[in-house]
Amino acid sequence: MKVAVVGATGLVGSEMLTVLAARNFPVTELIPVASERSKGKEITFKGKQYKVVTPDDAIALKPDVALFSAGGSMSLSYAPKFAEAGITVIDNSSAWRMDPTKKLVVPEVNGHLLSAEDKVIANPNCSTIQMVVVLKPLHERYVIKRVVVSTYQSVTGTGVKAVQQLKDERAGVDGEKAYPYQIDLNVIPQIDVFQDNGYTKEEMKMIKETNKIMDDDTIRITATTVRIPVIGGHSESVNIEFANDFELDEVRTLLANQAGVVVIDNPANLEYPMPKDAHGKDEVFVGRIRRDESQPNTLNLWVVADNLRKGAATNAVQIAEKLLEKGLL
Ligand code: 2RA
């Protein structure tokens, strides 16, 4: 399988290479793609050196599949060109996620929808992915009416500059800023730009993408997304109101049986998911499972995942694996 990774030199792109190797995806030839200024750079993949090429060079090399994580404008201009050349695109940017003609896929939730017609497939936002994997079995069993989610998101979600700002602040070094405020010993209640309704773009992504992936616009969702000085992954406090009542034991069993989910829920032993434990892993970790005693049929959960892995690179590779499984690649 000839695989192109567009944005191979970026944080998510290099994580895609790590995941492709770790999951033994059948790559016979890697085509690392980046902008003109990175052309010719050497990338090591599974012990072999590959030279970075431009997007136009990559199309000419005719990969079977292209994983994109190079920003929205690159995806808007090049995903259609790759698709027209018969190359299946799995795009991690937000460019195509809400396009009604494109599928927005988390394999454990709606991977069954993938078909031969899908030449540009959108990878959802990291904070959405980890939440819908958990919502799926609970919605099927109890029917979700409303979700209230508050997130605690890693600086890796912003990129290398943000990680460096955190490290510099911690070392007392005055460096380049990714945020308008100090991030260490602080939290910033803003991820992406503010919309007219007072929500941020990140919060609206969680709302709109969740309704699309769950294929159910009746689910009412509100979100508050917050940046915190953490590296390992995103954490989310999720409050879910169902149409029906539930038994906590059954909730735990449904979550434990859900593909891609690991339940860590033993508060008596101080066992619950934390970003430092999720870092570098592909699963979504759930704990603090408890009834919301303030109203009927309502559940509280704590959900943690590595936003560069299941939140981006791993989900993209799992979409490619699903395409392979269905004979579509
Ligand atoms: C963030 N989810 O965490 C956004 C984009 N990766 O910044």
Boltz pocket constraint, residues with backbone or C-beta under 6 A from the ligand:
constraints:
  - pocket:
      binder: B
      contacts: [[A, 125], [A, 126], [A, 127], [A, 153], [A, 154], [A, 156], [A, 157], [A, 158], [A, 191], [A, 202], [A, 307]]
      max_distance: 6.0
